[in-house]
Every structure is written in structure tokens, then in C-alpha cells.
Amino acid sequence: MAFDPELLGLWDSGPYDLGSMENSQVAFLADGDGWTLWHNAAGGQSVAAFRWSCPEPNTLVMREKWSAEGVWRGEEPAGWRTLSLSDGPPAVTRYWVNPVTVVRGMGPFVGVRFRDPVEGTRGYKLLERTVTAQDCPAYELVAAPLPPQIRAATTTGP
């Protein structure tokens, strides 16, 4: 399975969301796992875990494994209300990783643009190259003993 090392890390939509009441993040791990995080000012949040690969240059395939929705207060999750397995087709999009000089007064930084929105937006700023599974906001959902069907879904490949 092919991966693009330029995608590795934690990416944030902040520079592209100025004035918005919501924010997104996407994480790509070196083992082919990843997750998205979306949250809004009203306290809603969702996390989706996925497997990813790059079968061709600048082509990203993301196969969602599971998603969770819940609420947050301040900087901390306040609880997950739902957890569901995904059985949909993989998302396929084109992407471009480039140095960004300035976006809405922020810059310079490394940015990625997706042809199709990923977790609601197309543009992300690289926050951190090193990211682990334990950094996922819903890590406790996969680290805890889960029902067998959920545990199986979190360990299968694309």
C-alpha cells in the first residue's frame, strides 16, 4: 500500500475557517490509520477513524472505519453519545501539499488543499508531523474493551 509522507501529521483548518463557528482537523498516521475531528462553537463534535492510502500521485483514498458524535466543553470532551461503524464506499480525492505564504493574514506554513472537502473543508495547515493513535480525541473508544463488531472494524485494512 502506498503512502505519501508529505501527508503525515496533524492538519488543522483554522487558517481557512476564520470567522467560522466550527473547525476541523485531519490526522494521517504512518501505519495507514487516521482520523478526522470536527467541532463547533455550540459544543458539538464528531470524530471519524479511517484507513488511508495514495494509490497514485496526489490521489488520496480514505475508507472510514467508524465515527463517533458527542459534545465538548472547553478543551475537553464531555462525552460520546453515539458510535457507529461505517460501511460506505471509500472517499477518493486529489490533493496538493504546498508551502503557503499567507492565508487570511496567517503564514507562512505548509498547507494541503483537497479537491473535495475532507471533514467539511478543503484547506488545512500542518500543525505537527508526529502524531500517534493516542492523540485521537476519541482514543478511549478504541483503547477500551469494545463490542467485538466494533473492535473488528477498527483493526481491518482498507
N, C-alpha and C positions, 0 to 999 in steps of 0.2 A: 504494500500500500504506500502510495507516495504522499509526502507531506511537504509543504513549503515552509522552511524555517523562518521566513520573513513574517509569517502569521503567528508564530509562537508568542504567547504572552497574554496579558490582560489589557483590553482595549475599552475605552470609555467614550461615550457620545457627547460628553459635556461641551466641547467647543462648537459643536454643531447644534446644540439644543438651547443656546442662550435665550432666556425669556420663556422657555417651555416649563411646564409644571411636571415634567417627567424626565427620566434619564435611563439610559441603557448601558449595559456592559456586555462584552463577549470575551470569553477566555478560550484559548487554544492550547492544549497541553501536548507535550512531545509524544505521549503514548497514543494519541489519536482520540482522546476524550476531550470534552469541552463543555461549557455551559454558557447560557445567556441569563442575564438578570435585567429585569425591568422594574422600576418603582416610580410612584408618582407622589405628589405633594399631599394627597389625601390619605396616604398611608397604605395604599395597595402595592403589592409586589408579586412578581412571578419569577420562577427560575425554571429553566429547561435544560436538561442534560442531553448531550448529543455525542455522536461519533463523527469525526471529520476526516476528509482526505482531499487530495488535489490530483485527480487522475490526469489532468493536462495542465500546462502552464496557465496561471491566472484563472483557474476554474476550481471552485470550491463546492464540495458535496457535503451536506450536513444531514445526518439521519438522527432525528430526535428519538431519545430512549424513553424519557419520562418528563413530566412537568409538574410543578407544584405552585399553588397560589396561596397567598396569605396576606398578613398585614405586618407592618413595621412601625416602630415608634422611635424617634431619634435616630440613632445609628444602629440599633439592634433589632433583629427580627422579633416580632411579638407572637408569632405562631403561624404554622402552616395549616390551612383549612382543608385543602384538597391535594391529592396526589394522584396523578393518572398516568397510565402507560400510553405510549404513542404507537400507533400502527399505520401512520400515514406514509406516503412516499417521501423519499429524501428531497430536501431543498437543494437546488443547484443554482449557483450564481457565479458571475465573473467578479473579479476583484483586482484592485491595484493598490500596492503599497508604495508610498512615495514620501519624501520629505515635504513638509508643509511649511511655508514661510509664515503666513498669517491667515487665520480664520477668525473673523469677528474679534479682532484685537488680540488673539492668543497665538503664540508661536515663537520660535519655530518648534516643530515637533514632527515625529514620524506618524503618518496617518494612513488609514486604509479606507478605500471607497469601495462599496459593493454596488453592483448593477441593480440588484433587487434588495429591498430593505431586509436587514437582519435585526430582529427584535425592534422593529418599528423605525429604524433609521438606516441611512446608507453610509454615513461618515463616522469614523471613530479615531481617537487619539490613542497611541500606545502609552499605557501607564507603567507597565512593568513587564520585562521579558521573562522573568522567572515566576511561574505560577504553578501551584500544585492542586491536587484534588481537594486537600483540606481547606483551601482558600474559597471553595464554593460556598455561597451563603446558605445553601441547603445541604451541606455536607452531612449533617446529623441524620438526614433522611436515608442516606446510603451507608452510613457508618453503623447505624443501629440495626438490630435484628429486624428484618422486614419480612413480609409475607413472601413465600417462595416465588410467586409470579413476578414480583417487583424486583427481588434480588436477581432473578434470571435475566430480566430485561436490562438491568444496569451492568451486566457483565458480557452481553453479547456484542459481537462486532457489527460493522455496517452491513 
